[in-house]
Amino acid sequence: MRNLNVDFTPLVRTISAEQIILNLPGCSINLVKSFPRITDGQFAPDCTVVAFTMDEGMPIRFNGVDEVPSAIVIGSNGAAYTTVERVGREYASIVFTPQVDDRGWPDSGPNFRIFETSPWAYGWLQALVREIMSVSPPAPDAEQHQIGPAIRESLFSGIDAAFADVIPSKWAARANTLRQFKIFQDIRAILADSIGHPIYSSDLAKQLGLSVRTIHDAVLQYSGMSLHRYLRLRRLWLVRQQLRAGTQSVKAAALAFGFWHFGDFSQSYRTLFGETPSETLARARGG
């Protein structure tokens, strides 16, 4: 997806996803069928993104809360977000470039914000996106420049209605707070800078100047799991990336990310990814 920097940790053995993108002058519509995963993303500064689910199912945990059936999210000016998808879901993201700042939509700040709108406005947006995607086959550039502004105006109208019908709720206010989200983002930044060697809860607490309990609470809120499980899951995924590169032995990769009990490591790896570490490495090396 354009203008998006994203990182994910899978929660399922097999990664399977579908994406349809309609690029138009000034905006793009992205339909995604995802898979169970933890996703951390940040959009580029000069765009506005509005997103919502296109199906029904187990709620997506978005910025620390489980979304309701008629939840809509918005982010601008480099806003970040984190999601936990426990099952595969379908959702739409509408990306406007440059960012939209003249329609009275909510400001997002450094993190995406989530709101509950009326079922009527939500259903209109869903139907509008499906109609646009069904009647907008590839067209010559000249036609796209005629069609694009009209489609963009229809999207503006649907989103205007959704934000005009926002329902005040305590859960949305909790999701839109900044302090806890910043703590979680700082945790992610430290983990991203520590690729190649393990990092543990006490290391995080020391670097952030916070208690382990505070860090645990932030991770639990945004990832839906304990700090210990989150760190272990991240380390397993990083080992898998190393093995798929084919540059390290299984033992070297496991040790590099803090796995000293090789039997437990191998079992956890196989449970999560559906194959042994040695099988991953052999395939990477063409064996």
Backbone bond lengths (Angstrom), bond angles and torsions (degrees), N, CA, C in turn:
res aa  C-N    CA-C-N  psi(-1)  N-CA   C-N-CA  omega(-1)  CA-C   N-CA-C  phi
1 M - - - 1.451 - - 1.522 109.46 -
2 R 1.323 116.69 133.81 1.451 120.16 -179.53 1.526 111.79 -63.29
3 N 1.309 115.28 149.04 1.473 122.66 173.24 1.531 113.73 66.41
4 L 1.322 117.73 15.39 1.461 120.56 -177.19 1.519 111.02 -121.86
5 N 1.330 116.10 129.08 1.455 122.94 171.07 1.524 106.64 -106.91
6 V 1.324 117.21 116.73 1.458 120.14 -170.99 1.525 111.31 -133.62
7 D 1.310 115.36 145.62 1.461 122.65 174.74 1.523 106.83 -133.17
8 F 1.328 117.75 142.85 1.458 118.96 -179.86 1.518 110.85 -141.13
9 T 1.316 114.30 155.12 1.457 123.05 173.24 1.520 107.68 -122.67
10 P 1.335 119.45 116.21 1.466 120.58 -176.23 1.528 111.74 -69.97
11 L 1.316 115.09 149.17 1.465 121.86 176.00 1.524 110.46 -114.98
12 V 1.322 116.68 19.34 1.455 121.76 -175.93 1.520 108.64 -146.97
13 R 1.322 117.00 156.34 1.465 121.20 -177.46 1.525 112.18 -64.89
14 T 1.335 116.43 -47.41 1.456 120.63 -173.33 1.519 110.31 -107.59
15 I 1.317 116.09 125.23 1.456 121.26 177.31 1.524 108.23 -87.04
16 S 1.331 116.44 120.99 1.456 121.32 -179.79 1.518 108.19 -142.51
17 A 1.323 116.61 120.18 1.458 120.66 -177.09 1.518 110.13 -145.53
18 E 1.333 115.60 156.73 1.456 122.42 175.04 1.524 108.22 -130.64
19 Q 1.326 116.77 146.35 1.445 120.85 178.31 1.523 109.87 -145.43
20 I 1.317 115.71 132.66 1.460 122.60 173.86 1.518 107.08 -120.04
21 I 1.322 116.89 128.35 1.461 121.56 -178.58 1.518 109.42 -123.25
22 L 1.324 115.87 127.73 1.458 122.09 173.46 1.523 107.51 -111.06
23 N 1.324 116.68 109.09 1.464 121.71 179.53 1.525 109.69 -93.62
24 L 1.331 115.42 125.10 1.450 122.33 179.27 1.523 108.85 -128.52
25 P 1.315 118.64 160.79 1.465 119.42 176.58 1.525 111.13 -59.03
26 G 1.313 116.21 119.33 1.460 120.77 176.92 1.505 116.02 88.06
27 C 1.332 117.92 -9.15 1.470 118.55 178.94 1.519 110.21 -163.33
28 S 1.316 115.52 163.79 1.463 121.32 173.17 1.517 108.50 -140.62
29 I 1.321 115.75 148.75 1.465 122.24 176.99 1.517 107.28 -114.78
30 N 1.311 115.95 128.16 1.466 122.06 -177.14 1.528 109.47 -120.97
31 L 1.319 116.70 118.10 1.463 122.25 173.88 1.517 108.55 -103.76
32 V 1.320 117.08 124.46 1.458 121.68 -174.58 1.519 110.23 -126.49
33 K 1.322 116.15 132.03 1.456 122.55 165.99 1.511 106.46 -106.65
34 S 1.312 116.36 113.16 1.457 121.10 -169.25 1.529 111.52 -100.80
35 F 1.322 115.02 -172.36 1.459 123.49 178.73 1.522 107.80 -134.46
36 P 1.330 119.47 162.88 1.466 120.56 -179.64 1.527 111.63 -57.88
37 R 1.336 117.55 125.87 1.462 121.81 -174.27 1.514 110.61 -170.40
38 I 1.324 115.02 163.20 1.456 122.89 166.07 1.527 106.31 -103.82
39 T 1.312 117.08 126.89 1.455 121.49 -176.97 1.516 109.96 -122.37
40 D 1.314 115.89 134.48 1.461 122.20 174.25 1.523 107.03 -124.78
41 G 1.321 116.51 121.06 1.452 119.85 -174.83 1.511 112.84 -135.85
42 Q 1.313 114.86 158.93 1.458 122.09 175.25 1.520 108.48 -147.50
43 F 1.326 115.81 129.43 1.453 120.42 179.89 1.519 110.61 -89.82
44 A 1.315 114.85 160.84 1.462 121.58 179.48 1.530 110.13 -64.98
45 P 1.334 117.54 158.07 1.466 120.77 -174.50 1.527 114.71 -60.90
46 D 1.321 118.26 -42.00 1.462 119.98 -168.58 1.526 112.10 -95.37
47 C 1.329 117.18 53.17 1.460 120.16 175.32 1.525 109.81 -154.41
48 T 1.318 115.18 160.47 1.463 122.95 174.18 1.516 108.04 -121.80
49 V 1.329 116.26 133.41 1.460 121.63 -177.16 1.526 109.34 -121.58
50 V 1.310 116.27 130.40 1.461 123.24 174.13 1.521 107.13 -121.49
51 A 1.337 116.77 130.10 1.470 119.86 -175.15 1.520 110.55 -138.06
52 F 1.340 114.86 154.40 1.465 121.40 179.88 1.517 107.67 -164.38
53 T 1.328 116.65 157.33 1.459 120.49 -179.76 1.522 110.15 -78.07
54 M 1.318 114.65 154.60 1.462 121.26 -179.78 1.525 111.85 -113.02
55 D 1.323 116.82 4.45 1.453 120.86 -177.90 1.520 108.98 -140.37
56 E 1.309 115.90 -172.06 1.459 122.39 175.07 1.518 108.37 -123.65
57 G 1.319 116.29 146.21 1.452 120.34 -179.75 1.509 110.56 170.56
58 M 1.328 115.92 -165.33 1.452 119.95 177.87 1.522 109.18 -58.25
59 P 1.335 118.03 132.09 1.469 119.40 -175.19 1.523 112.90 -58.53
60 I 1.327 114.96 143.02 1.454 121.51 169.78 1.519 107.83 -80.30
61 R 1.323 116.55 131.06 1.468 119.98 176.16 1.525 107.59 -82.82
62 F 1.312 116.46 111.14 1.459 121.70 -174.72 1.524 109.46 -115.96
63 N 1.341 115.51 120.32 1.471 121.27 -179.08 1.526 112.49 47.77
64 G 1.328 114.75 41.61 1.458 119.79 170.00 1.507 116.40 94.86
65 V 1.332 118.56 -2.75 1.463 119.88 178.03 1.521 109.33 -132.62
66 D 1.319 116.12 154.21 1.456 121.06 176.64 1.521 109.05 -83.17
67 E 1.344 116.08 120.82 1.462 120.06 -176.06 1.525 111.07 -65.93
68 V 1.328 114.20 150.01 1.459 121.43 176.42 1.519 108.36 -89.97
69 P 1.349 118.48 168.89 1.466 119.86 -174.85 1.527 115.07 -58.80
70 S 1.329 119.21 -26.52 1.465 120.05 -177.82 1.528 111.24 -117.88
71 A 1.339 116.30 45.63 1.462 121.62 -179.69 1.524 110.20 -92.03
72 I 1.320 115.70 139.99 1.463 122.43 177.74 1.517 108.08 -130.05
73 V 1.334 117.57 138.83 1.459 121.02 -176.83 1.520 109.68 -118.23
74 I 1.341 114.75 153.61 1.463 119.77 -179.43 1.524 109.50 -143.93
75 G 1.326 115.51 142.12 1.454 121.38 177.03 1.518 109.89 -146.82
76 S 1.328 116.28 142.49 1.467 121.80 178.81 1.514 109.46 -142.25
77 N 1.327 114.62 162.18 1.460 121.45 169.76 1.525 113.06 55.22
78 G 1.335 116.22 48.24 1.458 120.72 176.32 1.508 115.10 80.14
79 A 1.325 118.49 23.62 1.468 121.65 -178.73 1.534 111.09 -66.07
80 A 1.337 115.13 150.31 1.464 121.83 -178.99 1.523 110.08 -114.67
81 Y 1.339 115.53 163.74 1.456 120.30 178.60 1.519 108.89 -153.60
82 T 1.327 115.82 163.57 1.463 121.83 172.14 1.523 108.18 -139.52
83 T 1.320 116.47 138.68 1.458 120.65 179.12 1.519 110.37 -132.25
84 V 1.328 115.22 153.74 1.459 122.43 170.02 1.519 106.79 -124.89
85 E 1.323 116.42 115.38 1.458 122.04 178.71 1.526 107.33 -108.33
86 R 1.307 116.57 109.05 1.467 121.27 -176.67 1.523 111.49 -81.25
87 V 1.320 116.71 -22.36 1.466 122.84 174.52 1.525 107.15 -136.79
88 G 1.319 116.02 163.76 1.456 119.56 176.64 1.518 110.69 -64.87
89 R 1.315 116.77 137.80 1.466 122.35 179.39 1.523 109.92 -134.55
90 E 1.318 116.14 166.76 1.461 122.03 175.17 1.516 108.79 -118.47
91 Y 1.326 117.12 132.11 1.456 119.62 179.81 1.525 109.92 -148.35
92 A 1.323 114.19 162.81 1.462 121.37 -179.93 1.517 109.45 -116.63
93 S 1.327 115.95 140.91 1.456 122.93 172.65 1.527 107.80 -124.93
94 I 1.323 115.93 128.03 1.456 121.57 177.73 1.522 107.32 -111.14
95 V 1.315 116.73 118.49 1.462 122.46 -175.33 1.524 108.87 -110.30
96 F 1.327 116.02 117.80 1.465 121.96 177.54 1.522 109.37 -102.13
97 T 1.326 115.90 130.33 1.458 122.08 177.82 1.533 108.86 -133.68
98 P 1.345 118.08 122.49 1.466 127.57 1.58 1.522 111.73 -73.07
99 Q 1.330 115.62 177.47 1.447 119.92 -175.37 1.529 111.14 -64.21
100 V 1.336 114.48 153.71 1.459 122.01 -177.71 1.529 108.42 -95.14
101 D 1.319 116.90 121.20 1.469 119.02 -179.44 1.528 112.66 -135.90
102 D 1.357 116.93 17.89 1.459 119.00 -176.21 1.526 113.35 -127.25
103 R 1.349 116.85 21.07 1.467 118.69 -177.62 1.530 113.02 -118.68
104 G 1.326 117.06 3.73 1.455 119.36 178.80 1.514 114.40 77.01
105 W 1.344 117.23 16.04 1.459 119.63 176.22 1.528 109.61 -70.84
106 P 1.326 118.25 157.74 1.477 120.23 -179.43 1.527 112.09 -61.06
107 D 1.328 116.67 141.28 1.458 121.04 171.80 1.521 108.51 -73.91
108 S 1.336 115.98 142.59 1.464 117.87 -176.45 1.513 113.38 -96.48
109 G 1.321 118.41 -31.56 1.459 119.46 -174.38 1.515 110.16 73.85
110 P 1.357 118.00 -155.74 1.465 120.51 -176.34 1.523 113.95 -72.79
111 N 1.330 118.22 -17.63 1.455 120.22 178.51 1.522 110.04 -126.08
112 F 1.322 115.16 152.74 1.456 120.35 175.31 1.528 110.12 -57.42
113 R 1.319 116.03 150.68 1.460 121.35 175.34 1.518 109.06 -116.41
114 I 1.316 115.72 151.26 1.454 122.04 -176.45 1.520 109.00 -124.69
115 F 1.330 116.06 140.17 1.456 121.66 -176.90 1.524 109.79 -137.68
116 E 1.325 115.23 152.68 1.462 121.12 173.41 1.523 108.20 -99.18
117 T 1.323 116.44 126.61 1.451 120.86 177.91 1.526 109.33 -114.29
118 S 1.316 116.35 177.37 1.462 119.47 -178.69 1.524 110.59 -71.83
119 P 1.322 117.61 147.77 1.474 119.79 176.83 1.528 112.06 -56.48
120 W 1.339 117.09 -33.44 1.466 119.96 179.73 1.523 111.06 -64.47
121 A 1.337 116.97 -50.42 1.469 120.79 -179.23 1.520 110.74 -64.33
122 Y 1.331 116.10 -37.35 1.464 120.53 -179.97 1.533 110.53 -65.55
123 G 1.325 115.64 -45.33 1.461 119.75 179.27 1.515 112.30 -63.48
124 W 1.332 116.47 -34.65 1.469 120.32 177.56 1.528 110.47 -63.98
125 L 1.319 116.63 -44.17 1.467 120.06 179.12 1.528 110.94 -61.95
126 Q 1.331 116.61 -46.24 1.464 119.77 179.80 1.529 111.05 -59.82
127 A 1.341 116.49 -46.45 1.460 120.35 -178.82 1.520 110.94 -65.00
128 L 1.326 116.98 -37.50 1.458 121.16 179.86 1.526 110.88 -62.94
129 V 1.321 116.80 -45.77 1.463 119.98 -179.75 1.522 110.79 -63.85
130 R 1.322 117.51 -43.23 1.471 119.38 179.91 1.535 110.71 -63.73
131 E 1.327 116.98 -38.68 1.455 119.71 179.50 1.523 111.03 -66.70
132 I 1.332 116.82 -43.19 1.466 120.20 179.00 1.519 110.70 -60.70
133 M 1.343 116.59 -44.68 1.460 119.79 -177.30 1.536 111.70 -68.85
134 S 1.321 117.39 -27.37 1.468 120.13 -177.18 1.519 112.43 -83.70
135 V 1.332 118.27 -24.50 1.465 120.28 -176.02 1.522 112.60 -112.46
136 S 1.332 117.22 13.22 1.470 120.73 -176.83 1.522 111.10 -120.12
137 P 1.345 117.44 69.66 1.472 119.57 175.32 1.522 109.68 -71.26
138 P 1.334 117.86 165.65 1.460 120.10 177.11 1.527 111.10 -53.30
139 A 1.338 115.10 135.72 1.463 119.99 -178.10 1.512 109.17 -134.63
140 P 1.343 117.60 158.62 1.468 120.11 175.77 1.523 111.66 -57.01
141 D 1.323 116.57 154.95 1.460 120.95 -177.34 1.517 112.32 -55.05
142 A 1.313 117.42 -39.22 1.466 120.65 -178.67 1.532 110.77 -61.42
143 E 1.331 116.42 -42.14 1.466 119.86 179.21 1.520 110.85 -69.73
144 Q 1.344 116.49 -39.02 1.453 119.66 179.04 1.526 111.01 -58.99
145 H 1.312 117.35 -38.16 1.460 120.35 -179.70 1.521 111.41 -70.50
146 Q 1.320 117.83 -20.77 1.455 120.83 174.12 1.525 111.12 -85.51
147 I 1.327 115.33 -42.98 1.461 120.43 -176.42 1.524 111.40 -73.99
148 G 1.346 116.33 -40.19 1.457 121.14 -173.11 1.513 114.77 -52.77
149 P 1.331 120.08 -52.05 1.471 120.15 -179.43 1.525 112.94 -60.69
150 A 1.340 117.22 -35.41 1.457 120.00 179.54 1.526 111.03 -68.03
151 I 1.345 116.18 -42.30 1.462 119.45 177.78 1.524 110.23 -65.17
152 R 1.330 116.80 -43.06 1.461 120.54 179.39 1.537 111.04 -59.67
153 E 1.328 117.02 -39.83 1.460 120.13 178.78 1.528 111.07 -65.18
154 S 1.327 116.98 -37.94 1.471 120.09 176.50 1.526 110.64 -64.02
155 L 1.327 116.45 -41.00 1.465 119.76 177.23 1.516 111.08 -64.13
156 F 1.333 116.73 -41.96 1.464 120.20 176.38 1.526 110.59 -55.74
157 S 1.330 116.66 -45.05 1.460 121.00 -177.97 1.526 111.53 -62.53
158 G 1.347 116.03 -43.70 1.464 119.40 180.00 1.514 112.60 -65.62
159 I 1.333 116.52 -41.58 1.469 120.30 -179.82 1.517 110.61 -70.90
160 D 1.353 117.35 -38.78 1.464 120.75 174.76 1.524 110.37 -53.79
161 A 1.326 116.51 -46.37 1.459 121.23 -178.13 1.524 111.28 -64.76
162 A 1.334 116.25 -39.32 1.472 120.09 -179.40 1.524 110.98 -63.80
163 F 1.330 117.71 -44.44 1.457 119.84 -179.78 1.529 112.19 -75.81
164 A 1.331 117.86 -25.27 1.459 120.58 175.31 1.524 110.86 -69.68
165 D 1.347 116.89 -25.26 1.468 121.73 -178.09 1.528 112.95 -102.40
166 V 1.347 117.91 21.36 1.462 120.59 -179.03 1.523 110.43 -60.41
167 I 1.341 115.36 135.98 1.465 122.70 179.46 1.523 108.41 -103.66
168 P 1.349 119.84 116.93 1.468 120.65 179.36 1.529 110.75 -60.17
169 S 1.338 116.86 135.53 1.466 120.16 -179.22 1.517 110.18 -151.45
170 K 1.321 116.27 147.85 1.465 121.27 -179.78 1.521 111.55 -67.50
171 W 1.342 117.40 -36.92 1.466 119.55 -177.99 1.527 110.53 -64.01
172 A 1.336 117.75 -37.30 1.455 120.14 179.46 1.525 110.94 -68.84
173 A 1.335 116.09 -39.41 1.469 119.33 177.94 1.522 110.71 -61.12
174 R 1.343 117.42 -38.66 1.461 121.67 178.96 1.527 110.96 -66.19
175 A 1.335 116.12 -39.08 1.468 119.88 -179.04 1.521 111.89 -69.81
176 N 1.328 117.01 -25.40 1.459 120.69 -173.86 1.519 113.62 -94.64
177 T 1.338 118.19 6.47 1.460 120.25 176.84 1.521 110.00 -71.97
178 L 1.332 115.52 154.23 1.459 120.48 -173.29 1.522 113.81 -97.71
179 R 1.351 118.75 -35.75 1.468 120.39 -169.33 1.525 111.99 -62.38
180 Q 1.341 117.66 -52.19 1.457 120.02 -177.69 1.522 111.22 -64.47
181 F 1.337 116.08 -37.23 1.459 119.00 179.78 1.521 110.44 -64.73
182 K 1.329 117.05 -39.13 1.468 120.24 178.53 1.523 111.09 -63.93
183 I 1.331 117.27 -39.91 1.466 120.04 177.78 1.525 109.79 -59.81
184 F 1.328 116.32 -45.25 1.462 119.61 -179.03 1.529 110.85 -65.35
185 Q 1.322 117.47 -40.11 1.458 120.52 177.64 1.527 111.20 -63.77
186 D 1.329 117.13 -38.33 1.471 120.52 177.63 1.528 110.75 -65.25
187 I 1.329 116.44 -37.58 1.469 120.37 176.48 1.528 109.73 -61.65
188 R 1.313 116.65 -46.55 1.460 121.27 179.62 1.526 111.30 -61.41
189 A 1.327 116.73 -40.43 1.461 120.24 -178.75 1.524 110.75 -63.40
190 I 1.325 117.11 -41.04 1.458 120.65 178.84 1.529 110.44 -65.23
191 L 1.329 116.81 -42.14 1.464 120.26 179.22 1.529 110.68 -64.22
192 A 1.339 117.02 -39.43 1.463 120.47 179.80 1.524 111.72 -65.72
193 D 1.335 116.60 -33.98 1.465 120.65 -179.88 1.524 112.24 -80.31
194 S 1.334 116.59 -7.20 1.466 120.49 -174.81 1.523 112.52 -107.01
195 I 1.338 116.36 16.38 1.469 119.03 178.13 1.528 109.08 -60.57
196 G 1.319 115.77 128.75 1.456 120.35 -179.49 1.507 112.71 111.69
197 H 1.316 116.69 -15.08 1.467 119.44 174.44 1.522 108.93 -151.08
198 P 1.313 117.58 150.61 1.465 120.62 -175.42 1.517 111.86 -72.01
199 I 1.336 115.10 155.30 1.453 120.31 173.27 1.527 106.88 -135.08
200 Y 1.324 116.17 139.64 1.449 121.60 -173.80 1.522 110.64 -117.67
201 S 1.332 116.26 171.88 1.458 121.62 -174.28 1.523 112.68 -57.86
202 S 1.325 117.20 -41.21 1.464 119.56 -179.61 1.531 111.27 -66.37
203 D 1.357 116.48 -34.60 1.465 120.28 176.42 1.527 110.75 -62.73
204 L 1.338 115.93 -44.18 1.462 120.13 179.00 1.519 111.14 -61.40
205 A 1.333 115.82 -46.01 1.463 120.20 -178.28 1.527 110.98 -60.70
206 K 1.320 116.53 -42.15 1.465 120.73 -179.07 1.525 111.14 -66.18
207 Q 1.319 117.51 -45.08 1.453 120.59 -177.95 1.521 112.85 -67.85
208 L 1.326 117.30 -32.89 1.454 121.05 -177.78 1.524 112.70 -91.21
209 G 1.324 117.19 -13.22 1.452 119.94 -177.35 1.514 112.76 69.32
210 L 1.341 115.75 32.69 1.462 121.57 -178.51 1.520 109.46 -127.11
211 S 1.317 115.92 166.08 1.458 119.42 175.96 1.522 109.78 -78.59
212 V 1.326 115.80 155.43 1.459 120.25 176.33 1.524 109.91 -59.64
213 R 1.328 117.44 -35.27 1.458 121.57 -179.63 1.528 111.22 -63.51
214 T 1.331 117.06 -42.41 1.463 120.88 178.94 1.521 110.48 -63.12
215 I 1.320 116.15 -42.09 1.470 120.90 178.56 1.522 110.28 -65.29
216 H 1.336 115.59 -43.30 1.471 120.34 178.21 1.525 110.63 -57.59
217 D 1.342 117.15 -44.99 1.466 121.33 -177.72 1.532 110.63 -64.04
218 A 1.335 117.25 -39.79 1.466 120.35 179.67 1.522 111.00 -66.24
219 V 1.330 116.69 -44.26 1.467 120.75 179.13 1.520 110.59 -64.31
220 L 1.332 117.32 -42.03 1.463 121.31 179.16 1.525 110.64 -61.34
221 Q 1.331 116.71 -41.56 1.457 120.25 -178.69 1.522 111.74 -65.07
222 Y 1.318 117.39 -43.64 1.459 119.53 -171.47 1.524 114.11 -93.68
223 S 1.326 117.99 -25.36 1.468 119.27 179.78 1.523 112.75 -106.08
224 G 1.344 116.49 -14.62 1.455 120.00 -179.12 1.513 113.84 74.86
225 M 1.334 117.70 16.51 1.460 121.31 179.27 1.526 109.96 -144.45
226 S 1.314 115.76 166.70 1.460 120.29 -178.55 1.526 110.94 -67.99
227 L 1.325 115.54 160.47 1.462 120.67 177.43 1.521 110.62 -58.47
228 H 1.344 117.12 -44.17 1.468 120.91 -178.55 1.519 110.58 -60.78
229 R 1.334 117.78 -46.03 1.466 120.37 -177.97 1.524 110.24 -67.76
230 Y 1.323 117.40 -38.78 1.462 121.04 -179.51 1.525 110.74 -62.31
231 L 1.335 116.54 -47.10 1.460 120.09 179.93 1.528 110.93 -64.32
232 R 1.322 116.59 -40.36 1.471 119.84 179.96 1.528 110.62 -65.10
233 L 1.323 116.70 -42.79 1.457 120.75 179.42 1.521 110.95 -62.38
234 R 1.332 116.21 -43.54 1.460 120.04 178.46 1.534 111.06 -62.30
235 R 1.346 116.70 -41.22 1.463 119.82 -178.58 1.529 111.45 -67.89
236 L 1.332 116.87 -37.01 1.462 119.87 176.62 1.529 110.80 -63.49
237 W 1.304 116.87 -41.26 1.461 120.66 -179.94 1.528 110.76 -66.53
238 L 1.329 117.09 -38.36 1.461 120.67 178.66 1.533 111.15 -67.53
239 V 1.327 116.70 -37.63 1.468 119.63 174.63 1.526 109.72 -61.21
240 R 1.313 116.83 -43.75 1.467 120.02 -179.72 1.534 110.85 -60.39
241 Q 1.313 117.48 -40.29 1.455 120.36 178.51 1.524 111.12 -63.32
242 Q 1.325 116.65 -38.98 1.463 120.45 177.57 1.523 110.80 -65.46
243 L 1.325 116.95 -43.73 1.463 120.23 -178.81 1.519 111.23 -66.41
244 R 1.322 117.06 -36.76 1.465 119.70 179.92 1.527 111.26 -69.79
245 A 1.326 117.43 -20.87 1.463 120.22 174.19 1.514 111.08 -76.50
246 G 1.349 117.07 -20.61 1.454 121.75 175.26 1.513 115.49 73.91
247 T 1.338 117.50 17.76 1.467 120.40 -174.13 1.520 113.85 -100.23
248 Q 1.332 117.92 -13.86 1.457 121.08 -177.62 1.518 110.22 -127.39
249 S 1.311 115.66 155.39 1.460 120.25 172.42 1.520 108.78 -73.70
250 V 1.329 115.95 164.34 1.463 120.26 178.04 1.525 110.18 -60.24
251 K 1.325 116.56 -45.01 1.460 120.19 -178.21 1.519 111.27 -63.43
252 A 1.323 117.49 -43.35 1.463 121.05 -178.80 1.522 110.58 -64.95
253 A 1.323 117.47 -42.19 1.457 120.65 179.94 1.521 111.22 -66.45
254 A 1.330 117.08 -42.09 1.463 120.38 179.40 1.524 111.12 -63.15
255 L 1.317 116.49 -45.90 1.459 120.10 179.96 1.527 111.72 -64.23
256 A 1.321 116.35 -36.65 1.463 120.44 -178.32 1.518 111.75 -61.19
257 F 1.329 116.85 -26.60 1.454 119.68 -178.64 1.523 112.30 -113.62
258 G 1.325 116.30 22.80 1.451 120.37 166.99 1.516 116.68 87.01
259 F 1.333 118.14 16.01 1.467 120.25 178.01 1.522 108.89 -96.54
260 W 1.314 116.25 108.91 1.460 121.31 -177.20 1.527 111.93 -102.19
261 H 1.344 117.69 -24.17 1.464 122.09 178.98 1.525 106.74 -95.29
262 F 1.338 116.22 95.94 1.460 120.00 -169.23 1.525 113.20 -68.77
263 G 1.332 117.50 -29.83 1.457 119.63 176.88 1.518 111.03 -67.20
264 D 1.324 116.51 -45.24 1.461 121.18 178.32 1.534 110.28 -65.52
265 F 1.329 115.88 -41.49 1.465 120.13 178.18 1.523 111.14 -59.34
266 S 1.335 117.03 -48.71 1.460 121.30 -177.58 1.526 111.68 -61.91
267 Q 1.339 115.78 -40.32 1.467 119.71 179.82 1.528 110.60 -66.74
268 S 1.331 117.12 -44.59 1.470 120.98 179.43 1.526 110.58 -63.01
269 Y 1.309 116.47 -40.60 1.463 121.82 -179.84 1.532 110.14 -62.96
270 R 1.323 116.03 -46.22 1.461 119.72 -178.25 1.524 111.21 -66.95
271 T 1.321 117.23 -38.28 1.462 121.03 178.47 1.523 111.06 -62.03
272 L 1.324 116.22 -40.07 1.459 120.61 -176.68 1.522 112.62 -78.82
273 F 1.349 117.57 -41.59 1.454 120.46 -171.16 1.531 114.81 -109.65
274 G 1.317 117.01 -5.12 1.453 119.27 175.09 1.511 115.29 78.45
275 E 1.327 117.86 12.74 1.457 121.87 176.86 1.523 108.28 -156.37
276 T 1.313 116.68 162.47 1.460 119.83 179.21 1.524 110.00 -79.46
277 P 1.334 117.84 158.93 1.469 120.06 176.45 1.529 112.49 -57.19
278 S 1.326 116.83 -38.63 1.471 119.31 -178.98 1.520 111.45 -66.51
279 E 1.327 117.76 -32.64 1.463 120.82 177.40 1.530 110.65 -67.40
280 T 1.329 116.54 -39.23 1.465 120.18 176.80 1.511 110.54 -61.65
281 L 1.342 116.29 -46.35 1.454 120.94 -178.26 1.528 111.41 -65.53
282 A 1.329 116.43 -42.08 1.473 120.00 -179.64 1.532 110.84 -61.32
283 R 1.316 117.13 -41.97 1.461 119.89 179.90 1.516 111.06 -66.38
284 A 1.351 116.27 -37.48 1.473 120.21 178.60 1.515 111.49 -63.99
285 R 1.325 115.92 -33.00 1.465 120.53 -178.52 1.526 112.83 -92.30
286 G 1.332 115.53 5.55 1.455 119.98 177.81 1.501 113.76 79.82
287 G 1.345 115.55 17.86 1.459 118.90 -179.12 1.510 113.68 -89.32
